[in-house]
Amino acid sequence: MRYVSEFRDSELAAGLYRAIRREVVAGRNYRLMEFCGGHTHTIARYAITERLPANVHLIHGPGCPVCVLPAGRLAAGIALARRPEVVLCSYGDLMRVPANAGETLLGARAAGADVRMVYSSADALALARALPHKQVVFFALGFETTAPSTAVVVTEAQRQGI
């Protein structure tokens, strides 16, 4: 599957439902958690829960940080990125998420804001070291698994006086 249209193919979906029904063992309960808000919306939109066997239960998870990020917080990040003294760093999965009026970090970058994609909070710290005349802001978001590394980098930045 390489194209969006293939994900909306009703024949393909029907085949997947049949395959699931063949694999599901009667008398056994299955509990599957989707954690992404996008998954939850798709499940509801296409009535997937109603099409699954009765012993397959979907549990709606917390939503990933990108999906549950309030649009106002993202708009504040975009406004911050537009300040000439700021370099705003973010993970790549946030770059195309729309805020108010459909604005994105990628759009702000195209309009001249200094928005940079990083792979870790340590990348933002390295950038802050390299650009002492700029205010480097790491737009921290992520699962609880990213919080410790962000905390370590914040502590290290403080220790270094950055």
Residue pairs with C-beta under 8 A, 6 or more apart in sequence:
1 7
6 12
13 46
17 51
17 52
20 52
20 53
20 56
21 53
24 30
24 53
24 55
24 56
26 55
27 55
28 55
29 55
29 57
30 55
30 56
30 57
31 57
31 59
32 56
32 57
32 58
32 59
33 58
33 59
33 60
33 61
34 40
34 43
34 58
34 59
34 60
34 61
35 61
35 62
35 63
35 64
36 61
36 63
36 64
36 67
37 63
37 64
37 67
37 68
38 67
40 60
40 61
40 63
42 48
43 49
43 58
48 58
49 58
52 58
62 68
64 143
65 141
65 142
65 143
66 93
66 94
66 97
66 141
69 94
69 97
69 141
71 98
71 99
71 100
72 99
72 100
74 94
74 97
74 99
74 105
75 99
75 100
75 103
77 88
77 90
77 99
77 105
77 139
78 99
78 103
78 104
78 105
78 108
78 113
80 86
80 88
80 137
81 88
81 105
81 108
81 109
81 113
81 114
81 115
81 137
82 108
82 111
82 112
82 113
83 135
85 134
85 135
86 114
86 134
86 135
86 136
86 137
87 114
87 115
87 116
87 127
87 131
87 134
87 135
87 136
87 137
88 105
88 113
88 114
88 115
88 116
88 137
88 139
89 115
89 116
89 117
89 118
89 123
89 124
89 127
89 136
89 137
89 138
89 139
90 105
90 115
90 116
90 117
90 118
90 138
90 139
90 141
91 117
91 118
91 119
91 139
91 141
91 142
92 117
92 119
94 105
94 139
94 141
95 104
95 105
95 106
95 109
95 115
95 117
96 104
96 105
96 106
97 104
97 105
98 104
105 113
105 115
105 139
106 115
108 115
109 115
114 134
116 127
118 124
118 127
118 138
120 149
120 153
121 138
121 140
121 146
121 149
121 150
121 152
121 153
121 154
122 149
122 153
124 136
124 137
124 138
124 153
125 138
125 153
125 156
125 157
125 162
127 136
128 134
128 136
128 157
128 162
129 160
129 162
132 162
138 150
138 153
140 146
140 150
142 150
